[in-house]
Amino acid sequence: MQKTQNLLVTGGAGFIGSSFVAQQAKLGNKVIILDKLTYAGKKENINWINGDYELVVADINEQKLVEELLFTHKIDKLVHFAAESHVDNSIENPTEFIETNINGTFSLLAASLRYFKENNKFHFHHISTDEVFGDLPLNDGSKFSELTAYNPSSPYSSSKAASDHLVRSYFRTYNLPITISNCSNNYGERQHEEKLIPTIIRKAVNGLDIPIYGDGKNVRDWIHVDDHNRAVHLILNQGKIGETYCIGGNCELNNNEVVNIICETLDENYPKKDGLSYKKQITYVTDRKGHDLRYAINSNKIEQELGFELQINFRQGILRLIKDILA
């Protein structure tokens, strides 16, 4: 039986982080959540979790506090989910993205380095995105991998790229034990309503126009949040220090296909009283600035080296999310 661990999870009251906290608490690990509870992080995301966890409401830029948490709780692993992540918001107000995603990551690394000198078994894992790689042509079958050059398109992805480089530099310069994961688009229960899939579901069931940017042909690789966190767990316990792992859902869909699947799932499980399909509510809106064409991830490394396997297909995951939203 695996020894229980003490984890510090930044952004643990957010969408992906709270799912990870639930997973780890169920495994019997002690989790300290560090979250400043912005609009995307909320207590409701963790109140349902059973297990040994503690919420500390604070900013990851508070380096002295982070050090105190590391030393006081004898943290074995720090898992860094905390990030500003909404692309449209980064275009309108990039300052917050620099402060959280770059400066915040630096503060965590600086605190971790001091702690590492006292605990050489410590492990820092950094959660990142496939958006740091830019985008891909629509129809050539290429995919991002751990060897893909960085080419970010937005202030958001640029800030995440910078944070990735910082984390990597602390391994190369100071030998801080780190790993990094770059994941494709997540969806699932408790995802914030600003994101694409929850937005579509809520607008559909409320009888509102369902907006699709541009022509709807932009492609994303979708992964359920629980599958993502299963991959993170594998990296934490079996991953090689200093390595990066790409995590994909092997589920490339353009936005038209995503919306159609959601509408079909609603039609089948929550039909409208007038008998019309939810697809009648679809409307096309002006495209986003710098809208990346396509993302897709090659997950061969984590599959072959760590034995990662996907468990939730897209239609199953969408029905779960719809039920969660309508509960």
N, C-alpha and C positions, 0 to 999 in steps of 0.2 A: 504494500500500500504506500502511495506517495506521501511524503512528509508534507504537512500543511505549511503554508507560507504566509508572510505578511506582505501585502501589496499596497502601494500608494497609486491610486488611479486618478489622474487629472481629467476633468471633464466627465466625471463618473455619473453626473446627474443629467447628462445629455442623452441623445438617442442611442448612439452606438455604445457609449461608455456605460450606460445603465444596464444594457443587455449583457455586457461583459461582467459588470459587478454581480449581477444575478447568477451568471454562470459560475463565477469564482466562489461566491457565498455558498452555493449549492454543493460545491466541492469541499467545503469546510475551511476555506482560506479566510483569513482576516483581511478586510479591505478598508483602507482609509480613503475616502473620497475627498478630493480637493476640487471644489467647483465654486465659481463666484455667482452662480445662479443668475445668468443673464436670461434674456427672453427664451433661449433655446434649452437652457438647463433648468430643471424645476424639480421640486421635491416629489411631485406626483409620479415622476419617472422611477423613483426608488422606494416609495412608501410601501409598495406591495411586496418587496423583496424580504424573504426570510433568511436569516443568517447573521454572521458577525461582521457588521459594517458600521462605519461612523462617518458622518458628513461634517466636513470642515468647510465653512463658507468663507472663501478668500480667493485672492487673485494669484495666479501662478507667478506673477512678477514679484511677489513678496518672498524674496530669496531667503531671508532669515527664518521666516515661518516654515518654508519648505525644508530647510536644514533641520529645524526643530522636530518636524514630523518624521523625517528620516531617522534621526537619532533616537527619538522617544519611543517610536513604535518598532524599532529594529527592522526596518523595511528590507525585504529580500529583493523585491522587484518594483520598479517604477514603470507604469504603463501610461504613456502620454497621449491621451485622446483630445485634450482641450484644444480647441481651435475655433476661430471664426471661419465659417465655411460657405457662406452664401455668395455665389459669384456676382449676382446683381448688386448686392450690398457692397461688395469690394470695389465695384466700378464707381459707385456713388460716393463711398467713404472709405478709401483704402487705409486711412490712418489706423483704425482699430485693428486691421489685419496685420499691420506691421508690429503694433504694440503687443498683440497676443501671440501671433504665430511665430514671429522672429524673436522679439525681445523676451517674451515669455518662455520660449524654448531655451534661450540662452540662460535665463535665471535658473531654470530647472537643471540644466547641465552644470552650471557653476556650483549649485548646492549639492548635486550628486557627486561631483568630483571631490568635494570636501568629505562627504560621507564615505566614498569609496576608499579613501585612505585609511579609514577605520574598519571597513568591512569589504574585503576583497572578493566576496562572493556576490556582491551586488550586481544587478542587471538592469539596464535602462532600455526600455523598448519604445520606439517612436512610431506612432501611427501616422501614415501619410496617404497620399492620393495618387491615382494614375494621371491626374491632370498636370502634374509636374512635367510630363513628357510631351505636352502639347496635344496635337491631334493627328489622326491617320487619314489616308485617302479612304473614300467610301467603300470601294469595291475590290481592293487588291488583296484582301486576306491577311495583311500584315497585322502583327500584334505587338504591344509593348512587352518588354522583358526587363530583367535586371540589368541588361547591357545597353538599353536604350538611352540615348543622350537626352539631357534635359532641354526642354524648349517650351516653357510655360507661356500661356496666352493672356492671362488675366492677373490683376493684382493679387487675387486669392491664390492662384496656383504659383505665382512668383514668390509669395510669402512662404508657402509650403516648401517650395524648392530650396529657398534660403535656409529654412529650418532643417531640412534633410542634410544639407551641406554642413551646417553647424554640428549636428549630431555625429556625422561621419568624421569630422575634424577632431572631435573630442576622443574618438577611438584612436585615430592615427597619431595625434599629438600627445595625448595623456594616457592612452591605453584604457580609457573608460570602457567597460564592457557594455556594448550597445548592440542592438539589432534594429532594423527598420523594415516596415512593411508598407507597400504601396498597393492600395486596394481600389477596385472598380466601384461603380455606383451602388450604394447600399439602399435598401428599403426594408420596411418591416414595422412591427408594432412600436408605438410611441414615437414614430418619426415626426418631426416638427411640421406643422401644416404649411410652412413656406415652401417646402420641397415639392418637386414635380408630382410624384405619385399621390401623396396625401391631398395636394391641391386639386388634382383631377377628381379624386373620389369625393371630396367634400362639395365641389362645385356640381358634380353630377347629381348627387343625392339631394341637393338643395335646388335643383331645377335651373341652375345658372349656366351661362356659356362655359364650355370647356375649352380653354385657350391652348393652342399649339403654336409655338414659335415658328416663323418662316413657313417652309413647305413640309415640316415634320419629318424630314429625311435624316436628320442628325441621329447618329447611332451611339448607344451606350451599352456597356456590358454590366448587367444587373446581378447583384448577389444579395441574398437575404442576410440581414444583420447577424443572425445566429450562426450561419455558415462562416461569415467573416470572423466572428469571435472564436469559433472552433479553430480556425487557422492561427489566430493570435495565440491561443493557448498552446498549440503545438510549437510555435516559435519560441515561446517563453520557456518551454520545458525540454525541447529537443533541438532548437535552432543553434546554429554556429555563431559564436560571438564575432561581431564585425560584419556580418552578412546582411544583405537585403533580400527580402522575399516579396515577390509580386503575387497578389491574391485576386483571382478573377472568378466570375460566376459562370463562365462559358455560356453566356446568355445574351448574345448581341441582338438588340431590338432597336429599330428606329422609333422615334416618338409617336408616329402614327400607329405603329404596332402596339406600343405600350397602352395608348389610349383605347384602342380597339379591344384589347384583352380586358382592360378594366371595365369597359362598357358591356362586353359580352358576359363577364362574371356577374356584374350587377343585374343585367337582363335575366340571367338564369336564376339567380338567388334572391334578388330583391326587385322584381319587375314593377314597372311604373303602373299606376292605376289606369292611365289612358292607353296602355298597351303599346306605346311607342318605345323604340329603342333609345337608350341614353346617347347613342351615337348622333342623334338628331341635334344634340346640344353642342357638338364640336364646332369651333370657330377658329380661324387662323389669324394670328396677330403678328405685328412687326417683329422681325427677328432681333435677338439679343446682339449687342455689340460684341464682336470677337467670338462669336458662337463656334466652338470647336466642332468639327464635322463628325468625328468618330473616335471612340475609345474602345480598345479591346486589349485584354491581358492574356499573356501566355503564362499559365500557372504550372508549367512542367516542373520547375525547380522544387516548389513546396510539395507538389504531389509526389515526385520521385524520391526526394530526400527525406521528407517528414511524413509521408503517407496521407496527405490531406485529401479528403473526398467531400464533394458537395452532397448535401442531404435534402435540400428543399428546392423544388422546381418553381419556376416563376408563377405559374397559375395557382399552385398551392399557396405560395406566399402571399399573393394578391388577395386571395379569399380570406386568409388569416387576418390581413391588415384591414380589409373591409369590415369584417366582423368586429375587430377591435375598435375601429372608428365609430361604428354604429351601435356598439354595446351601451 
